[in-house]
Amino acid sequence: MGFHRGFRAAHEARSRGFGYPPFGPPGGFGHGPGHGHGRGRGGRGGRGRRPNVRNAVLALLTERAMHGYEMIQELDSRTGGAWRPSPGSIYPTLQLLEDEGLIVTVADDSGGRKRFELTDTGRGEAEQAAQAPPWAEFAPETVHSWHEIRDAGFQAMNALRQVMQTGTDEQRERAAQVLDETRRKLYAILAESE
């Protein structure tokens, strides 16, 4: 495989969420199918289960007022990266909750992004959601393994960046071959569990 093809494959993988930040999980928290819906294997419930964005938003808002991006960051952090909802799933949910009268927007003290907080009407449903928040579906060992995978991914991408910046053409060609082989081995791991 030529250098340019290998680099293009690495770029495409990164654009689907498998590169440096954010380093998305399998199933597509980048730009591929299932974007932002939690189709990874992270939860206790097994494969293909989508965490409930509505309940997650309500549960988070029982703690404090937040803006949408802050919610995405919180969910990413609380699941060790196993679930990072996309703006395309968070913001329509916020709009729906606002239309239902469960949340309202409030001005940020710094005049930046608008934050959301619960209304009196929404507090009851939110407190119920907070008793079993969707991020609790991710077992501690799953969160721990995601941290390890993300760390390994960041380190691999840093090494690749060094090769791209300071390596010779021959070293870059070899790096592209390593990436291609790694990609095939990762797919082979998935195939074992089918």
Protein Blocks (a to p, Z undefined) as FASTA:
>chain_A
ZZklmmmmmmmmmmnopaccddddehiaalbghihnlpafkbmnbghiacdfklmmmmmm
mmpccdfklmmmmmmmmnnopaccdfklmmmmmmmmmmnopaccdddfklpacdddddfk
lmmmmmmmmmmgfklmpcfklmmmmmmmmmmmmmmmmmmmmmmmmmcfklmmmmmmmmmm
mmmmmmmmmmmmZZ
